[in-house]
Amino acid sequence: MIDAASRLRLEDMLKHARLARDILGSLSFDDVSANDEKRLALERAVEVVGEAANFVSSSIQLAEPSVPWRDIIAMRHRLIHGYAAIDFGRLVRTVQEDIPPLIAELERILNTGA
């Protein structure tokens, strides 16, 4: 059973993961690097995914080991605290490669959790 606070955080994660995917769309690394608005929007969406993940209860995190909770939260910390040295290639790869399976997992969790 998912507690109300964790459900809200999971929904935030899903919403912002979808936003990150949609912001990136078919843009390349060069496209993102050259467009401050897209870059900042992409950074912010991924930051919120990590911030929300940090507030999902530990019992849910333990029950859902297929979600890389630590990596998601660590990415948020890198974006927030290392803002002057963000690896945009890594950010783009994360959104391209890691966000689609995360979206699928979050949808599964939210659809199967009571």
C-alpha positions as CSV (number, residue, x, y, z in Angstrom):
1,M,0.0,0.0,0.0
2,I,1.3,3.4,-0.9
3,D,0.9,6.1,1.7
4,A,-0.6,9.4,0.5
5,A,2.6,11.4,0.7
6,S,4.6,8.9,-1.2
7,R,1.9,8.6,-3.9
8,L,2.1,12.4,-4.4
9,R,5.9,12.2,-4.7
10,L,5.7,9.3,-7.1
11,E,3.2,11.2,-9.2
12,D,5.6,14.2,-9.2
13,M,8.4,11.9,-10.3
14,L,6.2,10.6,-13.2
15,K,5.0,14.0,-14.2
16,H,8.5,15.5,-14.4
17,A,10.1,12.4,-16.0
18,R,7.5,12.7,-18.8
19,L,8.3,16.4,-19.0
20,A,12.0,15.7,-19.3
21,R,11.3,13.2,-22.0
22,D,9.0,15.6,-23.9
23,I,11.4,18.6,-23.5
24,L,14.3,16.6,-25.0
25,G,12.1,15.0,-27.7
26,S,14.5,14.4,-30.6
27,L,16.9,17.2,-29.7
28,S,20.6,16.3,-29.8
29,F,23.2,17.1,-27.2
30,D,24.3,20.1,-29.4
31,D,20.7,21.3,-29.6
32,V,20.3,21.3,-25.9
33,S,23.7,22.9,-25.3
34,A,22.9,25.7,-27.7
35,N,19.4,26.5,-26.2
36,D,19.5,27.9,-22.7
37,E,15.8,27.6,-22.2
38,K,15.7,23.9,-23.2
39,R,18.8,23.1,-21.1
40,L,17.4,24.8,-18.0
41,A,14.0,23.2,-18.4
42,L,15.6,19.8,-18.9
43,E,17.8,20.3,-15.8
44,R,14.8,21.4,-13.7
45,A,12.6,18.5,-14.7
46,V,15.4,16.0,-13.8
47,E,16.0,17.9,-10.5
48,V,12.4,17.6,-9.5
49,V,12.4,13.8,-10.3
50,G,15.3,13.5,-7.8
51,E,13.8,15.8,-5.2
52,A,10.5,13.9,-5.2
53,A,12.4,10.5,-5.1
54,N,14.1,11.7,-2.0
55,F,10.8,12.0,-0.2
56,V,9.3,8.7,-1.2
57,S,9.1,6.6,2.0
58,S,11.9,4.2,2.6
59,S,9.4,1.3,2.8
60,I,8.3,2.0,-0.8
61,Q,11.9,2.4,-1.9
62,L,12.8,-1.0,-0.4
63,A,9.7,-2.6,-1.9
64,E,10.6,-1.3,-5.4
65,P,14.3,-2.1,-6.0
66,S,13.8,-1.9,-9.7
67,V,13.8,1.9,-9.3
68,P,17.4,3.2,-8.9
69,W,16.5,5.5,-6.0
70,R,20.1,6.4,-5.0
71,D,21.1,7.2,-8.6
72,I,18.1,9.4,-9.1
73,I,18.7,11.3,-5.9
74,A,22.4,11.5,-6.6
75,M,21.7,13.0,-10.1
76,R,19.6,15.7,-8.4
77,H,22.4,16.5,-6.0
78,R,24.9,16.8,-8.9
79,L,22.6,19.1,-10.8
80,I,21.8,21.4,-7.8
81,H,25.2,21.5,-6.1
82,G,27.4,21.1,-9.2
83,Y,25.5,23.5,-11.4
84,A,28.7,25.1,-12.6
85,A,30.1,21.9,-14.0
86,I,27.1,19.9,-15.3
87,D,27.9,17.2,-17.9
88,F,25.2,18.0,-20.4
89,G,26.1,14.9,-22.4
90,R,25.3,12.8,-19.4
91,L,22.1,14.7,-18.7
92,V,20.9,14.1,-22.3
93,R,21.9,10.4,-22.1
94,T,20.1,10.0,-18.8
95,V,16.9,11.4,-20.3
96,Q,17.3,9.3,-23.5
97,E,18.2,6.0,-21.8
98,D,17.1,6.0,-18.2
99,I,13.9,8.1,-18.1
100,P,11.8,5.9,-20.4
101,P,12.2,2.8,-18.2
102,L,11.7,4.9,-15.1
103,I,8.4,6.2,-16.5
104,A,7.3,2.6,-17.1
105,E,8.3,1.6,-13.5
106,L,6.5,4.5,-12.0
107,E,3.4,3.8,-14.0
108,R,3.5,0.2,-12.8
109,I,4.0,1.2,-9.2
110,L,1.2,3.8,-9.3
111,N,-1.2,1.4,-11.1
112,T,-0.6,-1.6,-8.8
113,G,-0.3,0.3,-5.5
114,A,-3.5,0.8,-3.6
